[in-house]
Amino acid sequence: MPLNELTRMSAAEAVDRLRAKEISPLDLIDAAEARIAEVEPAVNALPTLCFDRARDRARRLMKEGAPADAGPGWLAGLPVAIKDLTEVAGVRTTFGSPIFADYIPKASNVTVETLERNGAVVIAKSNTPEFGAGANTFNEVFGKTLNPWNTALTCGGSSGGAAVALATGEVWLASGSDLGGSLRTPASFCSVVGLRPSPGRVARAPSATPFASLSVEGPMGRTVRDTALMLDAQCGQHPRDPISVPVPATSFRGAAEAPRAPARVAFSIDLGGIVPVAREVAAVCRAAAERFAGLGATVEEASPDLHDAGDTFQVLRAAKFAAERQPLLEKHRDKMKPEVIWNIEKGLALDAGSIGGAELARGRMYQRVVDFFETYDVLICPAALVAPFDVETRYIEEVEGHRFDNYVDWLLMSSAITLVSCPAISVPCGFTKDGRPIGLQIVGRPRGEAELLSYAAAFEAAAGLAELAPIDPRVGTA
């Protein structure tokens, strides 16, 4: 099979063919290497490559075959990309920071160990902003990652390199992480799929704050089915992650392959008025909501009460930054970007009352959302309040006349959902008049990934956009 046909193949089809031995992991590594060489100069999505390690791993898999206990997440040698916030043993891992520009870890993160145990072959590290901070993927180590739909635009972040690698056909699946929207925003901006799972669904370690639940690891793919397959390969309990949960009895890919429409859909453009949304994004997402009605769902304008999400998220995010990054600030302030410094110092200025108040507010918010899902099966809203913007713009400062105070306020559409620990997926839903991708955020019940993936697959089929990627990078203007 020609290499370009292999790179256009879905992850699910590639895995099925690998399992049937119709193709080999080495075939896919060769195809990925050729595609990366072709498109990488235009997008800068995968700055660190590890093909020798990948081929060694592939040969071992081909010799050993599938283990006796291989489950639905067995990837059988499929090449994947790992976000540059996540350690891969023997592979340069920079966290997007000059502080770690030459760091080569001796051990992999548990997330990578799980994927490799399930037959994944790591071929590259995907670009990310420094420490994953911000939704525009640029850093002082590797530079900017560009949006393949228009290379003058941002791909979003912080899993921006992952989204671009998928959209251009460099890899079939990619890992990412999400604190305030880092899986969902780049998926929206690059017209691929990104799923933020419930906390604990994907085990991660080591972590300085293992009980924290704002940041999660999760999957990205070109389609809902591919993303579900990746989640099957990522999920599972691990003793070093105290909030991790066991592999469910039913596979996530199976749920995605049995699409069904929800009975009752809540639709909100602005999550009850807590954030402004660009008019064209709002129009495209309203049209997307009508697709649920076309599937037979009852669609109503409704939102859970998230009125205090903005302040709550800012406090808890800052406290997390202070806890995890204060030692680096003390030693390496001159090597940190100003947004990261601001976030750490904001956290250091907090008192116990502020942090405690934010935790209590989050608890009340979660209970309100649980009550909300007693009435509705799913909540839908824009994945991001704007379409992709000029890559030279560090972050969005104003939308529809509303000015934001800092570099993360404009992400409230996704960060509000982070607070309530619900699984949320961004699925392509359309484009602006000048061709900028827009994603629809579909939010499910807590721990309801399987149900959510089934609903998302039904919407994806109705939207008819899943076959657009991969694409060749397109030069454009901002």
Secondary structure as the mmCIF struct_conf table of DSSP 4:
data_model
#
loop_
_struct_conf.conf_type_id
_struct_conf.id
_struct_conf.beg_label_comp_id
_struct_conf.beg_label_asym_id
_struct_conf.beg_label_seq_id
_struct_conf.end_label_comp_id
_struct_conf.end_label_asym_id
_struct_conf.end_label_seq_id
HELX_RH_AL_P HELX_RH_AL_P1 LEU A 3 ARG A 8
BEND BEND1 MET A 9 MET A 9
HELX_RH_AL_P HELX_RH_AL_P2 ALA A 11 ARG A 19
TURN_TY1_P TURN_TY1_P1 ALA A 20 LYS A 21
BEND BEND2 GLU A 22 ILE A 23
HELX_RH_AL_P HELX_RH_AL_P3 PRO A 25 VAL A 43
STRN STRN1 THR A 48 LEU A 49
HELX_RH_AL_P HELX_RH_AL_P4 PHE A 51 GLU A 64
BEND BEND3 ALA A 66 ALA A 66
TURN_TY1_P TURN_TY1_P2 ALA A 68 ASP A 69
TURN_TY1_P TURN_TY1_P3 PRO A 72 GLY A 73
TURN_TY1_P TURN_TY1_P4 ALA A 76 GLY A 77
STRN STRN2 LEU A 78 LYS A 83
TURN_TY1_P TURN_TY1_P5 ASP A 84 LEU A 85
BEND BEND4 THR A 86 THR A 86
STRN STRN3 VAL A 88 VAL A 88
TURN_TY1_P TURN_TY1_P6 ALA A 89 GLY A 90
STRN STRN4 VAL A 91 VAL A 91
TURN_TY1_P TURN_TY1_P7 PHE A 95 GLY A 96
HELX_RH_3T_P HELX_RH_3T_P1 PRO A 98 PHE A 100
TURN_TY1_P TURN_TY1_P8 ALA A 101 ASP A 102
BEND BEND5 LYS A 106 ALA A 107
HELX_RH_AL_P HELX_RH_AL_P5 VAL A 110 ARG A 117
TURN_TY1_P TURN_TY1_P9 ASN A 118 GLY A 119
STRN STRN5 ALA A 120 SER A 126
BEND BEND6 PRO A 129 PRO A 129
HELX_RH_3T_P HELX_RH_3T_P2 GLU A 130 GLY A 132
BEND BEND7 GLY A 134 ASN A 136
STRN STRN6 PHE A 138 ASN A 139
TURN_TY1_P TURN_TY1_P10 GLU A 140 PHE A 142
STRN STRN7 GLY A 143 LYS A 144
STRN STRN8 LEU A 146 LEU A 146
TURN_TY1_P TURN_TY1_P11 PRO A 148 TRP A 149
TURN_TY1_P TURN_TY1_P12 THR A 151 ALA A 152
STRN STRN9 LEU A 153 THR A 154
BEND BEND8 GLY A 157 SER A 159
HELX_RH_AL_P HELX_RH_AL_P6 GLY A 160 ALA A 167
TURN_TY1_P TURN_TY1_P13 THR A 168 GLY A 169
BEND BEND9 GLU A 170 GLU A 170
BEND BEND10 TRP A 172 TRP A 172
STRN STRN10 LEU A 173 ASP A 178
BEND BEND11 LEU A 179 GLY A 181
TURN_TY1_P TURN_TY1_P14 SER A 182 LEU A 183
HELX_RH_AL_P HELX_RH_AL_P7 ARG A 184 CYS A 190
TURN_TY1_P TURN_TY1_P15 SER A 191 SER A 191
BEND BEND12 VAL A 192 VAL A 192
STRN STRN11 VAL A 193 ARG A 196
HELX_LH_PP_P HELX_LH_PP_P1 PRO A 197 SER A 198
TURN_TY1_P TURN_TY1_P16 PRO A 199 GLY A 200
BEND BEND13 ARG A 201 ARG A 201
STRN STRN12 VAL A 202 VAL A 202
BEND BEND14 PRO A 206 PRO A 206
BEND BEND15 ALA A 208 THR A 209
TURN_TY1_P TURN_TY1_P17 PRO A 210 PHE A 211
BEND BEND16 LEU A 214 LEU A 214
STRN STRN13 VAL A 216 GLY A 221
BEND BEND17 ARG A 222 THR A 223
HELX_RH_AL_P HELX_RH_AL_P8 VAL A 224 GLN A 234
STRN STRN14 GLY A 236 GLY A 236
TURN_TY1_P TURN_TY1_P18 PRO A 239 ARG A 240
BEND BEND18 ASP A 241 ASP A 241
TURN_TY1_P TURN_TY1_P19 PRO A 242 ILE A 243
HELX_LH_PP_P HELX_LH_PP_P2 PRO A 246 PRO A 248
BEND BEND19 ALA A 249 THR A 250
HELX_RH_AL_P HELX_RH_AL_P9 PHE A 252 ALA A 256
TURN_TY1_P TURN_TY1_P20 GLU A 257 GLU A 257
BEND BEND20 ALA A 258 ALA A 258
BEND BEND21 ALA A 263 ALA A 263
STRN STRN15 ARG A 264 PHE A 267
BEND BEND22 ILE A 269 ASP A 270
TURN_TY1_P TURN_TY1_P21 LEU A 271 ILE A 274
BEND BEND23 VAL A 275 VAL A 275
HELX_RH_AL_P HELX_RH_AL_P10 ARG A 279 GLY A 294
TURN_TY1_P TURN_TY1_P22 LEU A 295 GLY A 296
STRN STRN16 THR A 298 GLU A 301
TURN_TY1_P TURN_TY1_P23 HIS A 307 ASP A 308
HELX_RH_AL_P HELX_RH_AL_P11 ALA A 309 HIS A 332
HELX_RH_3T_P HELX_RH_3T_P3 ARG A 333 LYS A 335
BEND BEND24 MET A 336 MET A 336
HELX_RH_AL_P HELX_RH_AL_P12 PRO A 338 LEU A 348
TURN_TY1_P TURN_TY1_P24 ALA A 349 ALA A 349
HELX_RH_AL_P HELX_RH_AL_P13 ALA A 352 PHE A 372
TURN_TY1_P TURN_TY1_P25 PHE A 373 THR A 375
BEND BEND25 ASP A 377 ASP A 377
STRN STRN17 VAL A 378 PRO A 382
BEND BEND26 ALA A 383 VAL A 386
STRN STRN18 ASP A 390 ASP A 390
TURN_TY1_P TURN_TY1_P26 VAL A 391 GLU A 392
BEND BEND27 TYR A 395 TYR A 395
STRN STRN19 GLU A 398 VAL A 399
TURN_TY1_P TURN_TY1_P27 GLU A 400 GLY A 401
STRN STRN20 HIS A 402 ARG A 403
HELX_LH_PP_P HELX_LH_PP_P3 PHE A 404 PHE A 404
BEND BEND28 ASP A 405 VAL A 408
HELX_RH_3T_P HELX_RH_3T_P4 ASP A 409 LEU A 411
HELX_RH_AL_P HELX_RH_AL_P14 LEU A 412 LEU A 419
TURN_TY1_P TURN_TY1_P28 VAL A 420 SER A 421
STRN STRN21 ALA A 424 PHE A 431
TURN_TY1_P TURN_TY1_P29 LYS A 433 ASP A 434
STRN STRN22 PRO A 437 VAL A 443
TURN_TY1_P TURN_TY1_P30 PRO A 446 ARG A 447
HELX_RH_AL_P HELX_RH_AL_P15 GLU A 449 ALA A 463
TURN_TY1_P TURN_TY1_P31 GLY A 464 GLY A 464
TURN_TY1_P TURN_TY1_P32 ALA A 466 GLU A 467
BEND BEND29 LEU A 468 LEU A 468
BEND BEND30 PRO A 470 PRO A 470
#
